[in-house]
Each structure stands twice: as C-alpha cells, then as structure tokens.
Amino acid sequence: MYLRREEGFDLYYQRRGKGQNILMIHGAVADGDYFDESLELLSNFYDIITYDRRGNSRSGYSGKLNCDIKAQADDAVALIEELDLKDLIIVGHSAGGMVALETFARVVSRVKHVIVYETPMLMLTKDYDPGIEDWVKHMYELNKAGEHRQVAKEFGISIGKLDERAPVKSREEKAKDRRNFAHFINNEFIPFSYYEPDLKFCRANSSYITAIAGDRNFGSTYHRAMCEFSRLTGCRLLHTAGCHNYPYDLAIDFATEIVGIVTMVNAGV
C-alpha cells in the first residue's frame, strides 16, 4: 500500500496482524522488509505497520528529496494519522530510532511507548570519542571524491562486529542494499550523523522510552550512544546479546524481546 506525500512521492507501507498497534521504523541501508522474519512472530499478537522510509526501496523518488530527521518524522506522523493509530508502540532500529523519537514528540497522545535499538546519536559520544566529528567530515569528503568503496568499508567498520549467526543474504537483497546505501550516503548520512535528540523532552518522558544496546557490539560508537542517551535522559536501558543488526541477524530473539518489553509496558512495569 502507498501513502501519497506532499513532495510528490509515494510512501510504501505494509500492515499485518491484529491487536495493539506497533510501528517499526528501519535504519539506514534497509527498508521495511528488514523486519520480515520478526513479523512472523509479532503479527500473531499485534497489528504491525512497517514502511520504507523516504528514498529507500519502494519509497524511492527520482527528484531531490529532503531527508533530514524532521522530514522523515513528517512521513511517520502522516502514516500514523492516516491509519489512526493509537495506544501505539514505536520501534526504531539504528537511524530509525531518531525518526521514532522525533515522531513521539509530535504525536505524544497517540504513543504508549518508544523502543530504540542502537540508535547512532554520534554527537552524544564526543566525550568518549573526540574525533567523531572529524570522522563524519572525512566520510563526507571521501564520498564527495567518489571513493564509494572506501566509504562503504569505513561505514561497515563503524557499525561494529558482525554476527556470525546472521542469515546469508540473497543476491537480490545485496543489490537492494547497495541501492539503499547510495541513497543513505548521499542524502541521509550528514543529517543522521549530526542529529541530537531533544534531551529535555526525552527526560520529561523517560518512562515512555526504552533504549537497547547490543552487548556483542560492546564498546562500539552505537553501543556507547545508547548508554549515554540513557544516562542523560534517565530512560530504561536494556542489554541484549546481539550485534548492531540484531533485529535481522536473530529475528526471533529480537521479536521475543519486543513482546517482553510491550508486555511489561502494558502491565505498568
């Protein structure tokens, strides 16, 4: 299904299952299919909505598209209002967590809880890694110079350890990832890298937010970002034995964890 957006592109989304609404927002170099294996379990209990963020896969657009976090949140809000989602759980993986937090701030009355997994709030890690801004600038210059292979290599290193338990991707999935990586590095990398959450809002609503860090990614920038975000806001921080792509690598484990968090939230724990 598609939702027409003001900029002239169509936002692709899917809806599966019945029950409490859960909106799942994918990270960079991916699309809504990233959560497919998780949905085999989750859709038995919940009404799951996934979508391809603007510029990715089936939400592609040939013209110039603003891809900053506020514009991305506009899409999520439009989808939430179009589908009249209430009592909503928002799950954001990686950069999708940025969109989740911005969306929450706009539709507070519709949201019951937000779960963010390894969201790369790089600017929160400057005390641990004072060179992070230089790295962002370095990546930008590499891409500008056409060193795309090197950009992909260094970005992969930044994500951290890869999980040997991850499924092997098909040729078609790898081709789709390459297309989405080109979109990410050209349109999303800079706004995502410099994103800083509204800490005042998050502190005031910390009981409505759960952050998850993948402990097999311990010490990585993304792991540190989750720990620092929790420290600065007071939100609940959970640890899981996964790497950065845990929702894809160990989909059933991830889905089970989501079920557990939602159950606790609904029980008021």
N, C-alpha and C positions, 0 to 999 in steps of 0.2 A: 504494500500500500504506500501511497505517497501523499505528502502534505505540501501544498504549494506555498513557497516563501516569497516575500516581497521582492527580493533581489532577482527573482525570475528563475530560480531553480527549484527542483522538487526534492524534498527530504524523504528518503526511503525509510520505512519503519515496518516492524512486524509485531504482532500481538498473539501470544499463545497462553493457554491455560485459563484457569478461573480462580477467583479468590482475591486476596489483598493485592493491590497494585504495587509492582516493583518495576522501576525504570532503570535499565542497565546501560551505562554510557562507556563505550570503549575508549581506549587510549590511542596513541599515535601508531601509525603503520598498521592499521587494522580496520575493521568495520563491525557491524552488529553480529556477524557470524562468529566473531571471536568467542561468544558465549554459548554457541550452539550445544556443545556437549553438556554444559551446566544446565541448560534448559530442559534436557531430558528428565532431570530430577525435579528442578524447580517448578516447572509448569504443571506438575501433579498437585501442587499446593497453592500456587499463586498465579495471578494474572500478570504475565511478564511482557514488558514492552522493550524492545531493542530497536536501535536505528543506526544508520550510517551517518556519522557526523558530516557536516557540510564539506564538500570537496573530496570525500572518500567514497570509493566504490560506486554504489548505485545512487549516491547523492552528489555525483560529480557535476562539474559546471565548467564550461569552456571559457567563460569570461573571467574578469577579475573579481575576486570574492574576498571580502573582509573576513579573516579567520581569527580575530582576537577572541579572548575568552568571553567578553560581553556579547559579541555577536553569536558565539556558539551557545551561550546561555539563552539568547533570544529564541533559538531553534527549540531548545528543550522546553522552555516555557510555553511556546506556541503549541508544541505537541501535547503537553500536559493539559492545557486549556482546551484544545481541540477534542481530546479524548475524555475530558472532565475527570481527570484522575484525582482521587482524594485518599486520605489516610495512607499516603504514598511513602514507600521506601525507595530512596535513590542510591544506586550502587555505582561508583565510579572507579574504574581501573586506570592507574597511571594518570595521563593527562585528562582522562575522563573525570577524575576526581576534582580537577579545577572547575570543570563545567558543572559538576554536581554541586559544589559549594556555592558558586555564583547563582545557580538556579534556585537553590534553597533560599537564599537571601531575597529572592523575588517573589516566591510563592510559599512563604512560611506557613500560612494557614492550611495548605494542602499537604504538607510534608510531615510524616511521623518520625522519620529517621534518615540519616545520611551515612553511608558506609564508603570510606575511601581506602583503596589499597595502593600502597607505594606511589602516591602522587608526588611527582618530582618538583616540589616547591624549592627550586635551586637557590633562590635568594635567601631562604631561611637557613642555609647551611654555610653561609660565608664565614662564620666564626670557626667552623671546623675546616673549611676548605677556602682560604682567602683567594685562591686562584680561579674560583669558579666563573667569575665574570670574564676573566681573560680567556678561559676555555670556550665560553659562548661566543666571544668575538672571534676567536681562532676558527671555530666551526663555520661561522658566517663567512669569513674570508676564504676558507677552503672551498665552500660551496660557490661563492661568487667567482672564484678562479676556475671553476669547472672540475675540481678534484673530487668528483662524486664518489668514487670507490673508496677514497680515504675518509671522506665524511661518513660513509656507511660503516666503515671499520671502526672509527673512533666512537661513533654513536653506539655501536654494539658493545664496545668495551665499557662505556659509561653505564650501561644497563646493569652490568654485573654478571655474576656467574650464571651459566646456562644449566638448566636442569636436565640431567641425562635420562630422566624418566618421561620427558616430553614426547608426544607423538611425532612421527615423521610427517612433514607437510608434503602435500602433493605438488606436482609441477604447476598446476593451476593456482594453488594457494600461494606459492612462491612468486609467481608472476603478478598476482594481485598485490602482494606485499610490496613488490618493487614499485608498482604504480603509486601505491599509497605512501611509500617512503618519499618519492619525488614530491608529492603534494605536501607532505609534512615538512621536509627540509626547506622547501621554497616558500611555504605560506604559514606554517604553524610554529616552526622552531623558535623564532625570536619572541613572539608574544607568549608562548608557553614558558620559555626559559626565564623571562623577566616577570612572570606572574607572581604576585604576592597576595595571599588571601586577606580578607578583611578580618584581622585578628580580633578587633573589638566585637564585631558581630559574632564571630565564632566562639569567643569567650562567653558572651552572653547566652549563647545557645549550645554550649558544650555538651549538655546532657543529651542533645539530639544528634550527636556526631560520634561515630566510631572510626578510628584510624587503625589500619592493619599494616604491619611491617613483616616482610618475608625474611625470616632469620637465616635461611640459606643464602641470603643476599647481605648478610651482616657486614656492616662497615661501608657498604656502597652509599653513594650520594642519596639514592632514593630511600634506602632504609633510614639513613640519618634524618632525612626530611620529615618522615613520618614521626620519628621520635621527637624531633624539635617542635613540630606542629602540635603534638600532644602536650609537650611541656609548656608551650606558650599559651595554649588555649584551655588546658585542663580537660580536654575530651578523653574518652576512654581509648587506650592503646592496647591492641591485641597483637600477639606474635604468632606466626604460623611457620611451619617447616617447609616453606616454598621459596622459589626464586621470584624474580620480578614478574615473569609471565605465568605465575601460579594459576590464575583462572583458566588459562589454556592448557598448561602443562599437566595439571592434576585437576581436571574439571569437576569430577565428582566430589573430591575433597573440598574444593572451593565452594561448590553448591551446598554441601553439608554444613560448612561453616556459616554460610549466609542463612540457612534455615535456623541454625542455632542462635545467631545474633537476633534475627527477627523474632524468634520465639521469646528470647529474653526481653526484647523491647516491648512486645505486646503484653508480657507479664509484668512490666514495670520494673524489671531488674536492672 
